[in-house]
Amino acid sequence: MKDFIYKTRESEKIVKALYDRQVKSLGVDFEDRYVNTGFGKTHVLKVGNPKGEPILLFHGGNSTAPYSLKQNMHLIKDYLIYAPDTIGHPGKSDQRVLSSNNLEYGKWAADVIESLGFEKMICMGESFGGGILAKLICIAPEKIEKAILLVPAGIANASKTKLILSMGVPMTLYLMTKKEKWFERTFLPMTSNKEPMDKDTLEMMRTSFHHVKINPNMPSNINKEDVKDYHSPTLVIAGKSDVMFPGEKVIKRAKEILPKVESHLLEDCGHIYFTSEKRKETIKKIIDGFLC
């Protein structure tokens, strides 16, 4: 079956069961919505303050919307969060796989905003979701009230060679031995290499690795010419030790191609930024200050 993103039908059931457990673990009321886009039907989780200003939250790659929501629960008191399942990724949206090398994800994101009934929204994307937001900036800048790019793809991606060298050897050893220590070491470079990953993150990674046809391609870097019509306030938060999207390079290039950029480089922070409670609190204060 074309664009069937799971390894087997049983894998699909396992991933969706994890998704439902993740939603339940949020411990908040939520609404399931489905909207139509030019690329297929998209499932959206709606949570938060019904009277709050809406925020559209794009989750990370080969991950899920509720997993991303759990890292950003500080927003639900004051804001109404719409968290779509990225099309072609784990979740309840259609399984059509879009290209990471063109602007399809931006067109999809613009369709989501329009189908939700908004002219413009505050938009937030982390990791792969940051790359989706970057593509949206190119396609429909007028639909973005403010943008929050958190350890984002699409601005200054690391080379694939570097990622293979840092993560490929332990992954090979895991495939050969099936020992848990090699699985954890595979993803350790995504932290600051000092902080253990939490149980939820390991479960998300393990489930995706074993049951999803992993798409290794990140949204390609956007060009200055593509964002010439974008003028909205933008917050960029990057990790200095991020092996996927090197923080210093991300911030430097964001300032070169985007206007009105507020940037924060987090010291001793890898791609998985929420392994430290102190850092999570720092990020919360930065985002709250930007949105006020």
N, C-alpha and C positions, 0 to 999 in steps of 0.2 A: 504493500500500500504506500503510495507516494506521500512523503512528509509525515509518516508515522514516526514520532520522535522517541517512542519507547522501544526497548529491546524486544519485549514480548507483550502480549495482552496481559499476562500476569504482572509484568513490570508496571504497566499502566495502573493497575489496581493498587499496587504497593505504593506508588508515588502519590496517587490521589488520596489514599488512606492517610499517608503522612501529612498531606496538605490539610485534610480535615482535622487531624490532631493539632496541627500548628494553629489553625483558626481557633479551635476550642481553647488552647493554652493561652490565648490572648486575654481571655476572661472578660470580654466586653461584648455588648450587643453589636451586631453587624447586619448588613443587608447585602444579599447577593444581587448583582445586576448584570445583565447582558446587553451589550451594545453592538450595533453593526458597524463594520468598517469596510473599506474597499478591499481589505485583505482577508476578511472573514469575521466571524463572531468573536467578540472579546468579553471575557468575564471580568467583572470589577467588584472588589470588596469595598464596601462603604462603611466607615467607622468614624466615631468621634462626635464632636459637638454639632448637633443639627443647626445651631445658630451661628456656627463659626465660619470663617472664610474658608473656601475650599482649597485644598492642596492635592495635586495629582502626583502620586509617588510611583516611580518606576524602579522595579527591583533589579537585583543583580542577575547575571547570566547563569543558566542552568540551575536556577534557584527558584524561589516562590515568593509571591506577594506577602503571605502571612509571615514568612521568615523575616522579610525586610521590615514589615510593620512592627515586629517585636523589638527591633533595634531603634525604632522611632516612636515609641508609645508616649513619649513626653509631649507629642504634638496633639494628641486626641482631646485633651482638656479644652483647648481653645480653638481648635481647627477641625474642619470636616474633611477627612482623608478619603480620597478615592485611589485605590491601589489596584491597577489592572494587572492581570496575568499576561505577561508579554507573549504575544502570539508566537507559536513555534517553540515555546519553552515549557517546562513543567507547570501544570496548573489546569485550568478548566476552559481556557480559550481554544480556538481552533489551532490545529497543529501545523499550519502552513509556515514553512521556514523562510524567513526573509533574508536578503543579502546584507551582510555587514559592511560591504564595500561601497554601497551607494546610499541614497537618501530614503530608501523604502521605510525604514523604521521611523523616520521623521514624519512621513506621510501617514503612517499608521497612527502615530501619537496625535497628529492633528485631527484625524478622523475620530479618535476617542474623545477628545475635548468637544468637538462639534456634536457628536452623538450623545454626550452627557448633557448637552444643552447649554454650554458655556461659550461666551465669546472669547474669554481669556481666563487663565488660572495661574496661581502660583504653581510652579512645577519643580519637582525635586527628583533627582536620580542618583543612585549610588552604583559605582562600578559600571557594569554593562548598562545599567539604567541611566547612568550619567552620559554614556555614549548615545543612548536614545534621545535624551534631552538635547545633546549637542546637535544631533541631526534635526530635531524639531526647531532649534534656533535657526537653522539654515532654511527650512521649508516654510515655517509659519511663525516668524518672530512676533507678529501681532497678537498671537494667541498666548503669549507668555507675560504674565504680570511681573513676576520675579522668578529668577532661576537659582536653584541650589544644586551645585555639582559636588558630590561627596566621593572622594577617591575615584574620580571619573575616568572612564574610557573616552576615546574620541578626541582627546586634546593632545596628549603626548604619550602614546603607547610605547611600552618597552619592546625590544626586539624579541621575536619568537625564539631565536637562538639562545638568548639569555635565560628565558623561562625554561627551555628544555634542559639546559645545563644545571639549573638550580633545582629542578623538580623531577627531571626525567630519570635520574639514577635511582632514587628511592622508590619511584613508581615501578620501575622495572623489577627491583628486588621484591616489592610487594606482590607483583603478578607472579613471580617465581616461587615465593615462599608462603604467601597468604598470611604473613605475620602482621599483626596490627601495628607494631612499632614502625614498620616501613610505610604504612598508609599514613600515619600521623606525621612522619618525617617528610612525606611528599608535600604536604601543605604547610609545614612549619615555616618555610620562607615567606609565606603570605602574612605571617605575624611579624613581630619585631625579633623573633627567634629567642625570646626570653619568656614569653607568656604562653601557657598552654591554651589550646582551643577548648571552648565549652562544649558540653555534650550535644546541644542543639545543632551547633555548626558541624561537628563531626557526623552526626546523623544525617544532616542535609547533604553533606559531601559524599558520604558513603552511599546513600540512596541514589543520588544522581549518577555516581560513578558506575554502580552496578546495574542500574535500571533505565538510564536515559542514554540515548545516542548523543554523547557530549559534542556540542559545537564549540570548537576551540577558538573560533574567530571572534575577535572583539570588534565593535564598531570602529571603522577606520577614522583616522584623524580628520577633522574638518578643516577647511581652508578659509583664510581671511576673506577672500572674495565672496564666499558663500554666506558670510554673516554681516555684510555691509549694511543691511537694513535693520539690524538688531540693535536696540537701544535700551533694553530693560536692565535694571539692577541685577547683578549676578554675584553670587557667593561661591567661592571655590575653596574647598577644604581638601588638603592632600597630605599624605603620609610621607615623611622624609625617607623612610625605609621601604616604601612600597615597591616590590619587585615587578609589578604588573604595569603600574602607571606612576613612574618616579616623580615624587612630590615636587622637587625643585623645578624639574623640566615642565611639569604640568602647569604650575603657577606662572613660570616665566612665559610660556607660550599663551596661556589664557590672557595675560595682560597685553600681549602683543596683538591678539586678534579680536578680543572682546572689549567693549566699552564698559565703564561703570563697574569694574571688578573689585570686590573686596575679597582678599585672599588670606588664608591661614595655613601655614606649614606646620604640621604636628611633628614635633621631635620624637624620636624613638617610636615611630608608629609605622607598622606595616600596612598591607592592604586590608587585612581584617582588623579594623580600627576599634572594635568594641570589646577587645579582650581585657581592657583595663577600665574599671569603674570610674577612676579619676578622669581618664580621657573621655569617656562617654559623657561625663558631666561637663567637661570643657566644651565638647561639641554642642551639647544641648544649649549652653549659654551663648555660644557663637550664633547658632541658628535662631534662637529666640531674639537675640539682639538685632539680627538682620531683618527679621520679619516684623519687628515692632515699628 
